[in-house]
Amino acid sequence: MLTKDMLRYTIRRGRVYPGRLDRNDETLLKLAADLIGVYEEGLRCRLSREVIEERVANIIHASTVHVTTSKGLAKLLADRAEYAGNTSEDFAEQRLCLLKQAAAFYRHGLPELCRDFRKKLLKGREHLKQLYADLPAHHQLAKFPKLYPSQLLDRYNLAQVQGILLGARSLDIVLTDPEPAQLRRLLRWLKFCRLLVRLRQPAPDRVELEITGPLDIIRSGKSYGLQLAMFFPAVCLCPRWQLMAEVTLKRKQAVLKLDETAGLVSHYHHFSAYIPEEVKAFAASFKAKAPEETEGWMLSDRFVVTARADNELVFPDFLFEQPATGKQVCLELFHRWHYGVLTQRLEDLQAGHCPNYVLGIESSLKTTELQGLISGDKILASHCFFFREYPSVNKVIEALGKVQVHLSAETAEGQTLL
């Protein structure tokens, strides 16, 4: 992600236009290749962070490309790099011993030549090639995913939009004639980013997403804007889309409008590589359980969408199936900025609209009023549970056991499997 000082955009008549690089420009491609080359050499030669940053700075200084653009490209590469320190020695202790030894030598007379003093000081410690290998500046490059110059320019163009979306207050997206697989992938991204979304399908070939957040969360921090920015590359994977966002840039209000003709290329090609760790851990733990431990429930890779009134669609985080009975249960998780939607879903349960839904509610939403509402209602008590940060497998299995007695073996009315 780019920092504020690396963003390049213009605002005209209340509309913001992100800066964009020509991915076929020879000068830009050469700069990108030179910067990538530093990291590739660093990976081969195990260069330190300090050396790599110095070489990158020299390339930026010598380039004719605008310094803001050059620094932005360098920042994107730095974000991809992973460094590792040497943990085989206690370097802090070794440095202290050397300082004490040097002080002792100084009191008893110094050799005439510096190299003789160094040789005497390091006697018995020849294996210490670097005395500061434990410090971040001396960590060596351990991992750098392959990247081509044109891909770096694509990544830069996308990052410019993401940087603008950090100041977004809302996000409206229209998808035209999306394939079921594309819609499923996009909806999963929404869940992974924990975004608050209203999904409507006013026509068979049109899906509308209205992504907003509670006003206090939008005003109090950048976490929601960061989630919006992380979600955006998933939109670019769709063949036909339109986006409109209300953003704040340097205390100025503006509107961002984009569609598929902007030529933005997503780097979210390998979907599994971007699944949050807590989701991966939960899925792996559940699937590792024996059938008797899960009461026959299996975590499905399929996706279900439930139609509500006014053409609104509801989609859960997980779908569980019990092959022996043919029953299905949807698990929907509600985090700290989902209170408004949670209230709506509780009303749906009470009205019998979502009989096969289990609601997992983060503890930050657990008020005395909410706890009393759930515990005082037989249906809500059997369909809801509270969790911290992320639900455990055992808690979910317990919730599935409570709700299954109310289920039939048929897919609930208005639900579609994708």
N, C-alpha and C positions, 0 to 999 in steps of 0.2 A: 504494500500500500504506500502511496506517495504522501509526503508531508504537505502542509498547506503552502509552503513557499515553493513547492515544485509544481503546483497546479498552474495551468495556462488556459485561460478562458476569457471570453468577452461577454459583456451584458449589453444587449440592445433592446430598448423598448420592453423591458421587463422580462426578457427571455435570455437565458444563458446558453452560450455556444462553447462546448468543450474544445480545447486545442487538439489537433490531430496531426500526426506525422504521416508522410507519404511512405508507405512500406516499400516502394520501388526506388526511392531516392538513393543514389549511389553513395553520397557523402554520409548519410545516416546509416546505411548498411555497413560501410567501412568502420564507422565509429562503433556500432554495435558489435561487429566482428572483433575489433581490437579489445573491447571491454570483455567480451566473452572469452577471448584468448587468454587474458590474464588469469581468469578462474580455471580454465582448462589446464594451463601450465601449473597453476597452484595446486591443482589436484594431483597432477603427475609428480610434481617435485615436493609435495607436502610443504608448501610455503606457508608462512605464518600470516595471520590476519594483518599485522603491521606492514609486512612487505607487500601484500596484495593491495591494501588500501593506498599505499604510497605509489604503486605502479598505476593504479586507477586514477589517482589524482594527477599524475603526470600526463596521462592520455587526455583527460578533460582539459588540462591547461593548454595542451598543444592543439586541441581540436578547434576548428572554425565554427562548429555547431554552437548554438546559444548555450551558455553555461547552465541555465535552468533545465534545459532539455537533457544535457549531458548528465547532470547530477541525478535527474529522474531515472534515466536508463541505468545508471550505476546503482541507484537505490534498489531497483527491482532485482538486479543481479545479487546484491548483497543480501536481500531477503531470502534468496534461494539457497545461499551458501550455509553449510553447517560445519562448525569447527569442533575440534576435540583437543583437550589439553592432556598433557602427560601426567598421569597419576601414579606412575611407578615409583616415584621418589617423593620424599617430603622436602620440597625445594625451599620452603620457608626456613626449615630447620637447618638445611645445608647452607643457606646463605648466612644464617646467624653464626654457624660454626666457622665459616670462612672469615667473617668480620672479626671474630674473636682471635682467630689464628693470625690474621693480618696485623691486629693490634699487638699481639705477642711478638711477632717478627719485628715490628717497628721499634719496640722497646729494646730489642737485642741487636739492633743494627740491620740496615737494609742492604740488599745486594746492589751493586753498582748499575746493573742493567735491569730494566723493567721486565724483560722476558725471563730473566733468571728468577726474579721475584715471583712472577706468575707461575713458573714451573715449580718452584718450591712450594708455593701456596696450594697448588692443585695436586700435589703429590698424593697418590692414593685415591684421588677423586677424578681420574681421567675419564670415567664414564659419564660425568656430568657435562654433556655437550652444551647445554643451555641452562644457565642458573635461574632463568625466569620463565621456564616452560609452563609453569602453572598459572601465569597471568594471562588474561584474555587477549592481550595484544600479541602474545607469542603462541597462542593456540594455532594448530595447523589445520588447513582445510581438509576435511574428511569426506564431504559429500557435496556434489554440485550436479543436479540433474541436467541432462543434455538439453541444449537450447540453440536454435538457429537464429541468425541476425534478424530475419524477417519476423520470426516469432516474438522476439524481444520488442520490436516496433509495434506489433499487434497488442502485446501485453501492455505497453505504454499507453496506447490509445484507450484501452479498456480501463486502465488505472486512472486516467484523467476523469472519466465518468464516475468511477467509484469514489474518487476524492470529492467530487461535487456532491455525491449522494450522502456523504458523511453529515452534511448539513440539511438533509431532507426531513420534512415534516410528514409527508405522505407520498404514496407511490401508487399510481393507477396504471394498470397494464391490461391491454386487450390482445387476446390471441385469436387469430382467424384460422378456422378449420384445423385445429391441432390434432395430431394423431394421438390415440390413447396412450401409447408408450411415452410420448413427449409430455403429455399432460401429467401422467403419473410421476415422471421424473421431476417435473417442476413442483408439483405438490409436495413431494418428499423433501425437496430443497427448502420449501417454506417451513415445513415442520422442523427440519434440522436447524434452521436459523431462528426458530422460535418467534416467528413473526405473527402479528395480529392481522388476519386477512378476512375479508368478506368476498366470497366467491359466488358469482352468478353466471347463469347461462341463458341469456335472453333469447337466443336463437340456436338451432342445432350446430351451426358453424361458427359460433362466437362465444368466447369465454372471457369474462371480465373479472379482474382481481383488483380489489381496493385494499391496499395495505396501509394501515395507520397504526398509531399507538396512543396510549393514554397521554393526555397533555402534560402531566407532571413528569412522566418519563422522558418525553421528547425534550422538555425544557431543561431537565436536571442533568442530563449527561449525553455522551456521544455513543453509548452502547447500542441504542436502537438504530442510529444512523450507520454504525459499523455493520450491524446485521443486514441492513438494507444493501449496503455496498457489497457484502459478501454474497448476497443472493443474486445480484444483478447479472453476473456472468452466466448463470443458469438460464436466464431469460434469452440471452443471445444464442442459445442452442436451438431455439424454436425458429422455424423457417419464416413465419409471418407474425410480427408483433409490433405493438405500439406502446410507448411509455410516456407518461407525463408525471412530473414530480415537482412539488413545491419545495424550494430549497432556500437556505439562508447563507449568503456568502459575504463576509466582511460587513455584517449587519445590514445587508441589502437583501430584500426579498426578490426572488426571480423564479421563473418556471423553466424546467428542463423538459424538452420534447425530443424524443428519438423514435426511430423505427428500424426495421431490418435493413433499410437502404443506407444506414450510417456506416456499414462495412465493418462493424465491430466483431472481432473474433474471440470466442470464449476459449479459455484454457481448461475448462472443466470437462475434458474429454473422458477421463477415467473416473466414472461416478464414484466407485468404491473408495478411491483415494481421498475423497473429500467428506466422507461420512464422519461425523463427530466421534471421538474416541468413546464417549459414554454410550453412544448408540451401538457401536461395534461391540463393546464389552457386554452390554445387556443381551444383544442378539446371540453372541457366542456362548454366554453363560446359559441362556435358556435352551439353546439347541444342544448343549452338552448334557443336559439333564436326561435321565432315562424316562421312558413313557410313564412308568408308575410314579415317578416323582412329580410329573406335571399333570397327573390325573388324565393322561391321554391327550392333553392339549399340545398343539404344534404351532410354532411361529411361522406364518405364511409369508411368502415373498410377493403375494398378490396385493392389490390395493383396492380399497372399496370407497365409493363416493355415495353419499346419501343426499337425496333431493329434499329440500324443505320448501316452505311457502315462498312465493315471489321469485321463483326460479333460483333460489339460493342453494348452494351446494355445501355439504359438510364432509370433511375427510379426516379420518383418525390418524394416529401415529403408527399403530400396529394393528394387524389383523391376526387373530388366533383361530385355529380350526381344530375340531375334535372329530377325527375321521370315523371313530366308532359310532358316533351319534349323528354326525353330519351337522353339528352345531357350529356357529361362528360367533365370535365376540370381537368387537372393535374396542381398542384402548386409545383414548384421547387424553393427552397430558396438558395441563394448564399451569403456566408459569406466572411469575409475578405481574406481568403486564396483560394478562388474559382475563381479568376479573369480569369485564363486561360480557365477553363471550361465554364465560363460565356460568353466569347468571342465566343467560339464554338457554344454555344446554341443560341446566337443572330444570328449567321450566319444560323443556322438551321431554325429559325423563318423566316428570310428574304427569304430563299429558299423554304419555305412552307412545311418543313419536320415535324414540330411539331405544327400544327394549333390549337390544343386544349391544349396548354401549356401556363401557366401564370408564369412569372418569378418575384420572389420577390428578390430585391437586397438590401443588407445591405448598410447603408449610408456611411460606410468607403470606399466603392468601387466607390462612386459617384464623379467622376472627371468631369471637364468641358467638356472634349472630349467625355466621355461616355454619359453624359446628353444631349449633342448636337446630338449625334448619335441616341439616342432613340427618342428625341422630333422631330427630323427631318425626321423620318420614320413612316409612318402611321401604319404599321403593328406592329412595335416595341412599339410605343406609346400606342397601345391598349392592348398589351400583357405584359407590364412591369410596375412595381411600386417599389418605394424605401421605406425602413423601417428602424427603429432604434432598435437594439437588437433583437426584435422579432415582426412580423407583428400583427397588431390588427385585430380583427374579422371584424370590419366595413370597414377597408381598403381592406381586402380580398373580402368581398361582393361587394364592388365597382369595384374591378378588374374583378370579375366574370361577373358582368353586362356588362362591356365594351367588353369582349371577346366573349360572347355568341352569338352575332349577326353574327359572322363569322363561327359558328359551324353548323355541320349537326348532326343528331341524331345517327350517326354510329360511332363505335370505329375507331379511326384513323388507317390508314394503318401501319402495322408492330407492333401494340400494342397487348399485351397479358395480360389478367387479371389473377392474382394469387390468 
